[in-house]
Amino acid sequence: MKKIIVVAGATGNLGSKIVTALLAKGAKIRAIVRLETDPIKIKELEQKGVKVFQVDTKNKAEISKHCIGAHCLVSALAGLSESIMDAQKIFLDAAIDANVQRFIPSDYSIDFTNLKAGKNRNLDLRRTFHSYLDKQPIKATTIFNGPFMDLLTTDMPLILFKQKRILCWGNADQIIELTTTYNVANFTAEAAMDDNTPRYLRIAGDRLSCHQFVKLLTELTTTKFKLLKPGGIGLLNFLIRVTKFISPSNGELYPAWQGMQYMRDMMEGRIIFQKYDNDRYANIHWASVKSFLLEANITNR
């Protein structure tokens, strides 16, 4: 019998990839979406064979009836407190009421278990949700994957292509774990179908330091890249406070100071993976930073 997986956030960037990966593994998918969801996105899911239910996502009972018989609920919700705290709590409670045995929260982030609370708004929301999740009668599995590798060519201020620099705060030998959204989606799909996942799974498509980024970008572009080191972690913390004071941007998911908080957390050295779970599912081909950048055609930048 095919396993039924419920997906929250199925129309989003990561959620849609998780749905595709689950379908490839033979799962039956139920996508629970908001009443105001774009009809085009709903049609795209239905054309893939997904059963889509438009509901009032504040109505726990309505969500719960669409979870009956499911093996796992996968959350791929994105946003701030309204999504990560409020909506996820409703989905979690609905899954429990429907006797769903497993839940994968929308973490998909750097490992925040060893980070200081109160230093990263978006991660603090996930940490607070965990304090509720871990008290509930359901088997939960968080997937830590480091930052999305996809951000290297968009929003992450690490590779400064025009300046031919790698931005580095603190230790240039500090390892940064990165994973593509496709790899995260495939791994999540495997974990959703797996009956015996632990509380935490940690994966990394590739691991590079700032020094290694300099070497790699110099190789790929045949142009000499160098380190740009404005200062240490202490200076970065000061700049975060100043930026947040000048431009609070509390309603934005990724204001400038939030991106700076992520940079600090990646480079501070508190994220220590004792082991990686990449080998848990043998059929995943992990993309390296080199292969990702080549596919993104960064040599023309």
PAKESE-869196 format. One line per 10 residues: number of its first residue (from 1); for each residue x negated, z negated, y of N, C-alpha, C. Coordinates in pm, whole numbers, m for minus. Layout:
N
NUM = X/Z/Y/X/Z/Y/X/Z/Y  ...
END
This chain:
301
1 = m84/0/m120/0/0/0/m88/0/125  m54/85/222/m132/91/345/m112/m36/428  m221/m82/486/m211/m200/572/m153/m161/707  m68/m250/758/m7/m229/889/m88/m307/993  m135/m236/1095/m210/m299/1202/m134/m280/1333  m110/m389/1403/m46/m383/1534/m156/m380/1640  m144/m290/1736/m244/m278/1842/m178/m300/1978  m233/m394/2053/m192/m415/2192/m300/m353/2281  m258/m272/2376/m356/m202/2459/m396/m68/2402  m307/m8/2323/m340/114/2249/m357/236/2339
11 = m308/230/2462/m320/346/2551/m447/342/2636  m521/233/2629/m642/220/2709/m760/294/2650  m872/291/2720/m992/362/2678/m1040/317/2540  m1063/187/2524/m1108/135/2395/m993/132/2295  m876/91/2338/m763/79/2246/m728/210/2178  m731/320/2252/m699/450/2192/m803/490/2089  m928/452/2112/m1033/482/2015/m1018/396/1890  m975/272/1908/m950/185/1793/m837/242/1708  m732/290/1774/m620/352/1702/m668/471/1620  m747/559/1680/m799/676/1610/m882/635/1488
21 = m966/533/1506/m1051/486/1395/m967/425/1284  m863/350/1319/m776/289/1219/m700/396/1140  m652/498/1209/m581/606/1141/m672/678/1042  m798/695/1081/m894/761/992/m919/679/866  m895/548/874/m914/460/759/m786/441/679  m680/513/717/m557/510/640/m460/400/676  m481/335/789/m390/228/830/m262/284/889  m156/206/882/m31/237/951/m33/159/1082  m16/230/1193/m34/166/1323/99/149/1395  118/29/1448/228/3/1541/165/m31/1676
31 = 196/46/1777/145/19/1911/257/m43/1994  228/m158/2051/326/m225/2137/281/m204/2281  363/m136/2359/326/m99/2495/429/m149/2595  390/m153/2720/478/m200/2826/591/m100/2854  697/m149/2914/812/m64/2946/773/48/3043  677/20/3131/639/117/3233/526/209/3189  492/209/3062/382/293/3012/412/442/3032  309/516/3069/319/660/3093/374/730/2967  484/803/2980/543/873/2863/446/970/2796  356/1028/2874/258/1121/2816/167/1048/2718
41 = 126/928/2755/39/850/2666/115/808/2539  241/776/2556/323/740/2438/335/860/2344  358/976/2401/373/1097/2320/243/1128/2245  129/1107/2312/0/1132/2247/m18/1042/2125  22/916/2137/13/824/2024/108/866/1912  228/901/1947/327/939/1846/285/1066/1772  221/1158/1842/174/1281/1778/64/1254/1676  m3/1141/1691/m106/1101/1594/m45/1032/1471  83/998/1481/148/929/1371/165/780/1395  146/737/1519/159/595/1554/305/564/1588
51 = 354/452/1537/486/404/1577/471/325/1706  536/371/1812/521/309/1942/649/234/1979  631/109/2023/744/27/2064/724/m15/2210  814/32/2296/812/m9/2436/893/m137/2449  827/m241/2499/895/m370/2509/860/m439/2640  937/m539/2671/902/m631/2778/794/m722/2720  671/m703/2764/558/m776/2702/556/m925/2738  656/m971/2814/671/m1114/2837/772/m1175/2740  831/m1089/2657/934/m1134/2562/870/m1152/2424  837/m1275/2392/769/m1304/2265/851/m1262/2145
61 = 980/m1289/2148/1066/m1256/2033/1071/m1106/2009  1075/m1029/2118/1080/m883/2106/952/m829/2043  838/m884/2085/710/m843/2027/703/m886/1881  745/m1007/1852/732/m1062/1718/803/m979/1612  921/m927/1644/995/m852/1543/924/m722/1504  838/m670/1593/762/m550/1561/630/m582/1490  602/m711/1475/481/m754/1404/508/m792/1259  634/m802/1220/669/m845/1084/609/m749/982  540/m805/885/480/m725/780/341/m675/811  289/m704/931/156/m655/970/47/m741/910
71 = m67/m677/885/m185/m746/831/m267/m811/942  m273/m745/1058/m359/m793/1167/m304/m742/1299  m320/m822/1404/m292/m775/1539/m424/m763/1613  m452/m643/1663/m574/m617/1738/m539/m607/1886  m601/m691/1967/m579/m685/2110/m693/m607/2176  m654/m506/2255/m752/m431/2334/m705/m431/2479  m645/m542/2520/m596/m554/2657/m712/m570/2753  m697/m513/2871/m800/m525/2974/m737/m577/3101  m812/m657/3175/m758/m709/3300/m806/m850/3326  m737/m917/3416/m774/m1053/3452/m680/m1152/3385
81 = m648/m1262/3450/m573/m1369/3386/m438/m1324/3332  m371/m1236/3404/m239/m1189/3361/m245/m1121/3225  m357/m1053/3197/m372/m984/3068/m441/m1072/2965  m560/m1121/3000/m644/m1192/2903/m586/m1328/2866  m524/m1394/2960/m465/m1525/2932/m316/m1513/2897  m237/m1466/2992/m91/m1471/2977/m40/m1375/2868  m73/m1247/2882/m20/m1148/2786/m76/m1171/2646  m207/m1200/2638/m266/m1222/2504/m205/m1342/2435  m175/m1446/2512/m113/m1566/2453/23/m1531/2394  100/m1449/2466/231/m1409/2415/216/m1326/2288
91 = 122/m1231/2287/99/m1150/2167/54/m1238/2050  m34/m1332/2078/m82/m1422/1972/33/m1505/1915  111/m1567/2001/223/m1649/1956/325/m1566/1878  347/m1441/1925/441/m1352/1855/390/m1318/1716  259/m1294/1705/200/m1263/1574/214/m1381/1480  193/m1501/1530/206/m1621/1446/350/m1638/1400  444/m1618/1490/586/m1629/1454/625/m1528/1347  554/m1412/1346/585/m1307/1249/502/m1321/1120  427/m1431/1111/342/m1459/994/231/m1356/973  184/m1297/1083/64/m1213/1076/m55/m1305/1049
101 = m141/m1265/956/m247/m1355/911/m372/m1351/999  m394/m1239/1070/m522/m1223/1139/m502/m1170/1281  m598/m1207/1368/m591/m1169/1510/m731/m1139/1561  m747/m1026/1629/m874/m991/1692/m851/m989/1843  m906/m1086/1916/m883/m1093/2060/m960/m986/2136  m919/m962/2258/m986/m862/2341/m1107/m924/2408  m1215/m936/2331/m1342/m985/2384/m1437/m866/2407  m1491/m809/2299/m1573/m687/2309/m1671/m697/2427  m1754/m798/2424/m1837/m830/2540/m1972/m883/2496  m2051/m924/2594/m2173/m996/2560/m2132/m1131/2500
111 = m2219/m1187/2420/m2191/m1315/2352/m2195/m1427/2456  m2078/m1482/2488/m2071/m1584/2592/m2075/m1726/2536  m2096/m1741/2405/m2090/m1875/2346/m2202/m1967/2395  m2313/m1909/2442/m2426/m1990/2488/m2445/m1979/2639  m2350/m1918/2708/m2360/m1904/2853/m2295/m2024/2922  m2333/m2046/3047/m2277/m2157/3124/m2136/m2122/3171  m2043/m2214/3148/m1907/m2195/3197/m1907/m2197/3349  m1816/m2119/3409/m1803/m2117/3553/m1895/m2021/3624  m1973/m1944/3549/m2070/m1853/3609/m2029/m1707/3602  m1928/m1676/3519/m1885/m1536/3505/m1734/m1537/3488
121 = m1663/m1492/3594/m1517/m1503/3594/m1453/m1437/3472  m1490/m1312/3443/m1424/m1240/3334/m1451/m1304/3198  m1572/m1352/3178/m1604/m1419/3052/m1540/m1556/3044  m1526/m1623/3157/m1459/m1753/3158/m1314/m1740/3112  m1248/m1631/3149/m1110/m1609/3104/m1104/m1600/2953  m1199/m1530/2894/m1203/m1518/2748/m1234/m1651/2682  m1325/m1726/2743/m1360/m1857/2689/m1239/m1951/2693  m1164/m1947/2801/m1045/m2031/2813/m940/m1991/2711  m924/m1860/2690/m829/m1815/2589/m870/m1863/2451  m1000/m1864/2422/m1048/m1912/2294/m1009/m2058/2270
131 = m1009/m2137/2376/m975/m2279/2360/m831/m2295/2311  m746/m2198/2342/m609/m2198/2290/m605/m2135/2151  m671/m2020/2138/m670/m1945/2012/m720/m2029/1895  m827/m2104/1917/m889/m2177/1806/m806/m2295/1756  m699/m2326/1825/m610/m2434/1780/m490/m2380/1704  m479/m2247/1693/m360/m2187/1634/m379/m2157/1484  m268/m2155/1409/m275/m2133/1263/m284/m1984/1228  m393/m1922/1271/m414/m1780/1242/m565/m1758/1233  m606/m1664/1149/m747/m1636/1131/m792/m1538/1240  m881/m1582/1326/m926/m1500/1439/m1069/m1453/1419
141 = m1098/m1334/1468/m1234/m1280/1464/m1266/m1215/1597  m1369/m1267/1663/m1418/m1210/1789/m1534/m1116/1759  m1536/m1003/1829/m1646/m907/1815/m1727/m907/1944  m1853/m947/1932/m1948/m940/2044/m2034/m816/2026  m2041/m731/2128/m2113/m605/2115/m2209/m578/2230  m2231/m679/2317/m2312/m653/2434/m2234/m565/2531  m2297/m521/2640/m2227/m430/2731/m2204/m295/2665  m2101/m225/2708/m2076/m91/2656/m2188/3/2702  m2248/73/2609/m2353/167/2641/m2304/275/2737  m2176/307/2729/m2116/409/2815/m2138/381/2963
151 = m2152/253/2999/m2166/215/3139/m2303/251/3197  m2398/286/3111/m2532/320/3161/m2528/440/3256  m2432/528/3238/m2423/647/3323/m2311/637/3426  m2247/520/3433/m2137/505/3530/m2155/380/3616  m2103/267/3572/m2092/150/3660/m2205/48/3650  m2289/57/3548/m2393/m46/3532/m2515/m10/3615  m2552/m94/3713/m2666/m62/3800/m2800/m98/3735  m2826/m36/3621/m2952/m61/3551/m3046/59/3566  m2996/178/3533/m3075/300/3550/m3039/361/3686  m3135/361/3776/m3115/420/3909/m3174/560/3905
161 = m3089/657/3870/m3136/793/3843/m3200/857/3965  m3137/845/4081/m3190/911/4201/m3322/851/4244  m3335/721/4231/m3457/652/4274/m3565/652/4167  m3530/696/4045/m3623/695/3932/m3676/554/3907  m3584/461/3904/m3619/321/3884/m3527/257/3779  m3579/152/3714/m3500/65/3628/m3491/m69/3699  m3367/m108/3733/m3347/m233/3806/m3362/m352/3712  m3448/m442/3749/m3477/m557/3660/m3481/m685/3741  m3402/m782/3695/m3405/m917/3753/m3469/m1010/3650  m3577/m1075/3688/m3639/m1168/3594/m3734/m1101/3498
171 = m3722/m1135/3371/m3816/m1095/3267/m3792/m951/3223  m3889/m865/3245/m3875/m723/3210/m3882/m699/3060  m3916/m803/2983/m3919/m791/2837/m3793/m849/2772  m3700/m897/2852/m3576/m952/2798/m3495/m840/2732  m3456/m862/2607/m3381/m761/2532/m3235/m758/2577  m3180/m637/2592/m3040/m616/2624/m2976/m540/2509  m2866/m594/2455/m2794/m527/2348/m2685/m436/2407  m2677/m312/2356/m2577/m218/2405/m2513/m144/2288  m2383/m116/2302/m2308/m48/2196/m2208/48/2258  m2195/169/2202/m2097/264/2256/m1956/218/2223
181 = m1860/261/2304/m1721/227/2277/m1675/287/2144  m1729/403/2106/m1690/462/1977/m1737/374/1862  m1860/321/1871/m1909/233/1766/m1829/102/1762  m1796/49/1880/m1716/m74/1886/m1579/m50/1823  m1520/65/1854/m1387/97/1799/m1392/111/1647  m1493/179/1596/m1504/196/1450/m1527/62/1381  m1612/m22/1439/m1640/m153/1381/m1514/m240/1385  m1442/m234/1497/m1319/m313/1511/m1216/m270/1407  m1205/m139/1385/m1111/m89/1284/m1147/m141/1146  m1275/m139/1114/m1320/m193/984/m1286/m341/974
191 = m1313/m416/1080/m1287/m560/1078/m1137/m589/1066  m1055/m505/1129/m910/m525/1123/m857/m507/981  m922/m422/904/m878/m394/766/m941/m492/666  m1039/m568/710/m1116/m658/625/m1046/m794/616  m1026/m844/495/m958/m973/478/m1048/m1093/502  m1180/m1072/502/m1272/m1186/496/m1371/m1190/611  m1326/m1162/731/m1417/m1166/845/m1437/m1309/894  m1556/m1341/942/m1581/m1475/999/m1525/m1485/1140  m1540/m1600/1203/m1488/m1620/1338/m1556/m1528/1439  m1687/m1506/1422/m1760/m1420/1515/m1837/m1313/1439
201 = m1834/m1193/1494/m1917/m1083/1445/m1997/m1030/1563  m2125/m1005/1539/m2214/m962/1648/m2280/m830/1611  m2265/m732/1700/m2320/m600/1672/m2396/m549/1795  m2487/m457/1771/m2560/m391/1879/m2602/m253/1831  m2557/m151/1904/m2597/m15/1869/m2745/6/1892  m2797/m58/1997/m2940/m47/2029/m2980/m168/2110  m3112/m194/2114/m3166/m310/2185/m3290/m266/2261  m3284/m276/2393/m3398/m235/2475/m3423/m336/2586  m3549/m348/2624/m3586/m425/2742/m3599/m331/2861  m3614/m386/2980/m3633/m301/3098/m3761/m219/3086
211 = m3867/m278/3033/m3990/m203/3010/m3965/m84/2917  m3886/m105/2814/m3856/3/2720/m3767/109/2783  m3679/68/2874/m3598/165/2947/m3686/255/3034  m3786/196/3097/m3880/275/3179/m3947/382/3094  m3996/341/2979/m4064/435/2889/m3969/544/2840  m3847/505/2803/m3751/601/2750/m3708/702/2855  m3675/655/2976/m3630/747/3081/m3742/840/3127  m3864/791/3127/m3978/877/3159/m3992/987/3055  m3972/950/2928/m3981/1048/2819/m3869/1152/2828  m3747/1107/2852/m3633/1197/2848/m3626/1291/2969
221 = m3669/1243/3085/m3656/1323/3208/m3786/1391/3247  m3896/1357/3180/m4032/1406/3214/m4065/1375/3361  m4002/1271/3413/m4030/1221/3547/m4067/1074/3536  m4167/1033/3609/m4214/896/3598/m4112/797/3654  m4056/714/3565/m3970/603/3607/m4056/478/3622  m4012/388/3710/m4083/262/3731/m3982/147/3736  m4034/27/3724/m3950/m92/3741/m3921/m116/3888  m3799/m160/3917/m3765/m212/4049/m3727/m357/4030  m3813/m449/4078/m3790/m592/4059/m3771/m660/4194  m3645/m670/4238/m3619/m734/4368/m3652/m883/4369
231 = m3646/m945/4251/m3671/m1088/4243/m3627/m1143/4110  m3624/m1276/4101/m3587/m1340/3976/m3440/m1375/3970  m3404/m1451/3865/m3265/m1489/3843/m3213/m1578/3956  m3300/m1661/4013/m3259/m1749/4122/m3211/m1670/4243  m3284/m1564/4278/m3244/m1479/4390/m3113/m1408/4359  m3099/m1361/4236/m2976/m1292/4196/m2856/m1386/4207  m2873/m1511/4165/m2765/m1608/4177/m2725/m1630/4324  m2825/m1634/4411/m2798/m1649/4555/m2721/m1528/4608  m2761/m1408/4568/m2694/m1286/4614/m2550/m1279/4562  m2528/m1330/4441/m2392/m1334/4387/m2303/m1421/4475
241 = m2354/m1539/4511/m2274/m1630/4595/m2244/m1568/4731  m2344/m1503/4791/m2325/m1441/4922/m2224/m1328/4913  m2239/m1241/4811/m2150/m1126/4795/m2007/m1172/4770  m1992/m1276/4690/m1858/m1327/4660/m1794/m1388/4784  m1875/m1452/4869/m1823/m1512/4991/m1778/m1403/5090  m1859/m1299/5102/m1829/m1192/5197/m1711/m1107/5151  m1709/m1080/5020/m1605/m992/4965/m1550/m1050/4837  m1454/m1145/4846/m1403/m1213/4726/m1345/m1119/4622  m1263/m1022/4666/m1207/m920/4576/m1149/m980/4449  m1073/m1088/4462/m1024/m1159/4345/m931/m1076/4257
251 = m867/m974/4315/m774/m894/4236/m839/m779/4163  m966/m752/4188/m1035/m642/4122/m1094/m690/3989  m1095/m601/3891/m1152/m635/3761/m1304/m639/3769  m1363/m546/3843/m1509/m540/3853/m1555/m525/3997  m1533/m628/4081/m1593/m624/4215/m1746/m630/4202  m1815/m605/4310/m1962/m599/4305/m2023/m727/4248  m1970/m842/4291/m2029/m968/4245/m2006/m992/4095  m1896/m935/4040/m1873/m950/3896/m1977/m871/3817  m2007/m749/3863/m2114/m672/3799/m2247/m743/3806  m2272/m811/3918/m2397/m887/3933/m2400/m1006/3837
261 = m2284/m1067/3814/m2278/m1177/3717/m2313/m1129/3578  m2265/m1010/3541/m2299/m954/3411/m2449/m926/3401  m2507/m870/3507/m2651/m841/3507/m2730/m970/3487  m2690/m1076/3560/m2757/m1206/3545/m2748/m1259/3402  m2628/m1250/3345/m2609/m1303/3210/m2687/m1225/3105  m2702/m1094/3126/m2778/m1013/3031/m2926/m1045/3037  m2976/m1079/3157/m3120/m1090/3178/m3170/m1233/3186  m3080/m1330/3179/m3121/m1470/3193/m3184/m1525/3067  m3156/m1463/2952/m3219/m1507/2828/m3139/m1607/2748  m3014/m1631/2786/m2931/m1728/2713/m2857/m1664/2595
271 = m2849/m1531/2594/m2779/m1464/2485/m2878/m1441/2371  m2859/m1515/2264/m2952/m1506/2151/m2873/m1479/2024  m2882/m1357/1974/m2817/m1323/1847/m2907/m1372/1733  m2857/m1465/1653/m2934/m1512/1538/m2939/m1404/1429  m2831/m1328/1420/m2828/m1217/1325/m2727/m1114/1374  m2743/m992/1322/m2651/m885/1359/m2567/m849/1237  m2446/m804/1264/m2354/m769/1156/m2335/m619/1143  m2430/m541/1195/m2420/m395/1189/m2404/m343/1047  m2471/m410/952/m2472/m361/814/m2350/m404/734  m2259/m474/798/m2142/m522/724/m2058/m405/672
281 = m2050/m297/750/m1974/m178/710/m2069/m59/709  m2094/m7/590/m2205/87/571/m2182/226/630  m2059/262/658/m2031/401/699/m2038/424/849  m2081/326/927/m2090/344/1073/m2229/394/1110  m2236/505/1182/m2362/557/1234/m2379/506/1377  m2478/422/1396/m2495/355/1526/m2571/444/1624  m2510/467/1740/m2573/550/1843/m2682/471/1915  m2797/532/1931/m2905/472/2008/m2888/505/2156  m2956/431/2241/m2953/463/2384/m3008/604/2407  m3114/640/2334/m3172/772/2349/m3072/883/2316
291 = m3005/870/2203/m2909/974/2164/m2791/977/2260  m2748/861/2309/m2638/857/2403/m2674/927/2534  m2793/898/2587/m2834/960/2713/m2856/1110/2699  m2906/1152/2585/m2923/1295/2562/m2788/1366/2559  m2691/1303/2492/m2558/1362/2484/m2491/1364/2623  m2526/1265/2707/m2471/1260/2842/m2545/1355/2936  m2645/1424/2884/m2720/1525/2961/m2780/1466/3088  m2847/1354/3073/m2902/1287/3192/m3024/1359/3248  m3080/1454/3174/m3197/1526/3223/m3164/1611/3346  m3035/1638/3370/m2995/1716/3487/m2962/1632/3609
301 = m2980/1503/3597/m2947/1415/3711/m3061/1412/3812
END
